Amino acid sequence: MLARLQSGAAFDVVIVGGGATGLGVAVDAAARGFSTLLVEAEDFAKGTSSRATKLVHGGVRYLAQGNVTLVREALRERRLFLDNAPHLAQPLPFVVPAYGLRGRLCELPFYAAGLAIYEMLSGSNRLGGVSLLGRRAALDAAPGLEPDGLVGGIRYWDGQFDDARFAVALARTAHREAAVALNYCRTVGFLYDGDRIEGVSIEDVETGHRYDVPCRCVINATGVWVDRLRHLDEPAATDLVAPSQGVHLVVDHECFPSTSAMLVPKTADGRVLFAVPWLGKVILGTTDTPRTDLPLEPRPFDAEVEFILAEAGRRLAVPLSRASVRSAWAGLRPLVKPAAGGGDTKRLSREHVVEVSPHGLVSVTGGKWTTYRSMAESVLAACFAHGLVPERPAGITRHLRLVGAPPPGSSLTPLSAPPGPHLYGTEAPVIATLPGAERMILPGFSEAMVRFAARHEAARTVEDVLARRSRWLLLDARLAAGAAGAVAAIMRDELGDRFDAAASAAAFVRLAESYLLPPS
Ligand SMILES: Cc1cc2nc3c(=O)[nH]c(=O)nc-3n(C[C@H](O)[C@H](O)[C@H](O)COP(=O)(O)OP(=O)(O)OC[C@H]3O[C@@H](n4cnc5c(N)ncnc54)[C@H](O)[C@@H]3O)c2cc1C
């Protein structure tokens, strides 16, 4: 794909940013037949898009805020999201538990009514019914709930997915549709013809090599970093985003041994909180903390950790402490700034904005993973409206199955099934070496998967493999750190001498250590 840049080829559309938003636009533009280039400065989904709660949802919480349009659109997109990538996204039951007299008399009827409206808004796209559960049924549906004071609950359905793997599937789908999608390539400037943008200047982060790429249309899909790129084009532009940090803590399955997720609809600060079973562990979160510095690796604040442990702990039978946490990670939401005023990020819009600068730079930010596909359609509609590329009909991605999806109607092979040993070496598990020379297997993770990631999924570092092609960094940071050396050795075998195995493993171990909570 780099050779396409070296050849000096021009593109119809260049997309900057390889998260959910940019990758969605790349798939749509390429599927409509535009010659398309996407460049990501780090790895695909290194930013916010690997740090979501992993829900494909309409957003019960946005309904409570009265945002019916957003919920309705997201519920429609939820159906397409699950249909087009059943290997990466599935329906999941959620239980809302109710406690005490207040729970029985106020909360159960109130939330049952709200969730019935949620179901009604999903119309023919519904995933399952809403059921009122008695105390026993609630405990059966979500074993691990705190039984003391429990009076019952409500069950409803939403979707769940693997965000970083979904991003890689989008990159591969864009490639299948003839796009060039490159990670570790940063946009460092724009090329102008008079006062119109007519290309981008790109730096290959691994070699430092620069490419000037001519194009008709540049799309800035850089999430919370969108204003940095806008300011390269227009230094005086007013900011579009108000970033907000969300933290997740991952604990063992035994802390909440349930196949349903739990939703706490109202925490002490008026947010919702989830406990979601995911890849054999449980994700607890999240928070909503305004943040103006924009680190690539944001760290949770102590108050956020204590808040999640206290709020989740109130609803779970097993006591939680900092020692229960296997990994703690944070992401930055690109929330759209209100035109005036500011303040509470919980109330800022989850809808997206598309803005076209006087020089023709198309910037998009906001939204959520669930609506990435319809966001892409609105970005391309803005390009057409500004005459940047000639109009071509929308809708092609509604039923475009992603790379790896089984054909419609066929039965699913499990997501974790590794590629065949004949192609990718042995099925030997990857083994972590822990302090004290203790050795542990990473369940469901094999040498073949590392080779596949290096050969076909553009994995360039140990972190790419352990954080995003597999999700071990987010599931158990200590185990992931212990596997760094083994993964580096396999990658060196795949990538050859240019891959510095020791440096890549050491950098990953430092990162993984920062995902562990220090004692209070
Ligand atoms: C805590 C949390 C929980 C969430 N949970 C959910 C959920 O459950 N469901 C849901 O639907 N949504 C959820 N979201 C929202 C969703 O994750 C985001 O809306 C989405 O991931 C944003 O994607 P993006 O592509 O706009 O940004 P990003 O994923 O951040 O992508 C932007 C990319 O641009 C790259 N970049 C920056 N500058 C340059 C440059 N100069 N050149 C090249 N590349 C550059 C960055 O490296 C980055 O990878 C959640 C968000 C958070 C923070």
PDBQT file of the ligand as one rigid body, heavy atoms in Angstrom, charges set to zero:
ROOT
HETATM    1  C1  LIG A 601     -15.345   5.680  27.790  1.00  0.00    +0.000 C 
HETATM    2  C2  LIG A 601     -16.069   5.589  26.478  1.00  0.00    +0.000 A 
HETATM    3  C3  LIG A 601     -17.056   4.634  26.283  1.00  0.00    +0.000 A 
HETATM    4  C4  LIG A 601     -17.723   4.560  25.067  1.00  0.00    +0.000 A 
HETATM    5  N1  LIG A 601     -18.623   3.562  24.875  1.00  0.00    +0.000 NA
HETATM    6  C5  LIG A 601     -19.275   3.452  23.703  1.00  0.00    +0.000 A 
HETATM    7  C6  LIG A 601     -20.150   2.369  23.490  1.00  0.00    +0.000 A 
HETATM    8  O1  LIG A 601     -20.292   1.487  24.321  1.00  0.00    +0.000 OA
HETATM    9  N2  LIG A 601     -20.804   2.318  22.308  1.00  0.00    +0.000 N 
HETATM   10  C7  LIG A 601     -20.656   3.290  21.349  1.00  0.00    +0.000 A 
HETATM   11  O2  LIG A 601     -21.341   3.200  20.329  1.00  0.00    +0.000 OA
HETATM   12  N3  LIG A 601     -19.779   4.306  21.503  1.00  0.00    +0.000 NA
HETATM   13  C8  LIG A 601     -19.082   4.400  22.661  1.00  0.00    +0.000 A 
HETATM   14  N4  LIG A 601     -18.173   5.407  22.845  1.00  0.00    +0.000 N 
HETATM   15  C9  LIG A 601     -17.979   6.392  21.773  1.00  0.00    +0.000 C 
HETATM   16  C10 LIG A 601     -17.017   5.907  20.692  1.00  0.00    +0.000 C 
HETATM   17  O3  LIG A 601     -15.990   5.128  21.241  1.00  0.00    +0.000 OA
HETATM   18  C11 LIG A 601     -16.403   7.112  19.972  1.00  0.00    +0.000 C 
HETATM   19  O4  LIG A 601     -17.439   7.966  19.537  1.00  0.00    +0.000 OA
HETATM   20  C12 LIG A 601     -15.585   6.708  18.746  1.00  0.00    +0.000 C 
HETATM   21  O5  LIG A 601     -14.672   5.681  19.075  1.00  0.00    +0.000 OA
HETATM   22  C13 LIG A 601     -14.822   7.906  18.211  1.00  0.00    +0.000 C 
HETATM   23  O6  LIG A 601     -14.095   7.484  17.088  1.00  0.00    +0.000 OA
HETATM   24  P1  LIG A 601     -13.233   8.496  16.227  1.00  0.00    +0.000 P 
HETATM   25  O7  LIG A 601     -12.783   7.755  15.027  1.00  0.00    +0.000 OA
HETATM   26  O8  LIG A 601     -14.010   9.746  16.003  1.00  0.00    +0.000 OA
HETATM   27  O9  LIG A 601     -12.006   8.877  17.169  1.00  0.00    +0.000 OA
HETATM   28  P2  LIG A 601     -10.689   8.023  17.472  1.00  0.00    +0.000 P 
HETATM   29  O10 LIG A 601     -10.990   6.603  17.679  1.00  0.00    +0.000 OA
HETATM   30  O11 LIG A 601      -9.969   8.708  18.574  1.00  0.00    +0.000 OA
HETATM   31  O12 LIG A 601      -9.853   8.116  16.140  1.00  0.00    +0.000 OA
HETATM   32  C14 LIG A 601      -9.136   9.264  15.775  1.00  0.00    +0.000 C 
HETATM   33  C15 LIG A 601      -7.796   8.813  15.232  1.00  0.00    +0.000 C 
HETATM   34  O13 LIG A 601      -7.137   9.889  14.589  1.00  0.00    +0.000 OA
HETATM   35  C16 LIG A 601      -5.747   9.659  14.698  1.00  0.00    +0.000 C 
HETATM   36  N5  LIG A 601      -5.031  10.895  14.401  1.00  0.00    +0.000 N 
HETATM   37  C17 LIG A 601      -4.977  12.034  15.137  1.00  0.00    +0.000 A 
HETATM   38  N6  LIG A 601      -4.216  12.956  14.520  1.00  0.00    +0.000 NA
HETATM   39  C18 LIG A 601      -3.779  12.394  13.355  1.00  0.00    +0.000 A 
HETATM   40  C19 LIG A 601      -2.956  12.845  12.284  1.00  0.00    +0.000 A 
HETATM   41  N7  LIG A 601      -2.413  14.081  12.271  1.00  0.00    +0.000 N 
HETATM   42  N8  LIG A 601      -2.699  12.003  11.245  1.00  0.00    +0.000 NA
HETATM   43  C20 LIG A 601      -3.235  10.760  11.220  1.00  0.00    +0.000 A 
HETATM   44  N9  LIG A 601      -4.021  10.281  12.222  1.00  0.00    +0.000 NA
HETATM   45  C21 LIG A 601      -4.300  11.090  13.271  1.00  0.00    +0.000 A 
HETATM   46  C22 LIG A 601      -5.604   9.192  16.140  1.00  0.00    +0.000 C 
HETATM   47  O14 LIG A 601      -4.398   8.476  16.333  1.00  0.00    +0.000 OA
HETATM   48  C23 LIG A 601      -6.841   8.332  16.325  1.00  0.00    +0.000 C 
HETATM   49  O15 LIG A 601      -6.592   6.950  16.144  1.00  0.00    +0.000 OA
HETATM   50  C24 LIG A 601     -17.442   5.488  24.038  1.00  0.00    +0.000 A 
HETATM   51  C25 LIG A 601     -16.434   6.446  24.226  1.00  0.00    +0.000 A 
HETATM   52  C26 LIG A 601     -15.747   6.479  25.430  1.00  0.00    +0.000 A 
HETATM   53  C27 LIG A 601     -14.641   7.469  25.607  1.00  0.00    +0.000 C 
ENDROOT
TORSDOF 0
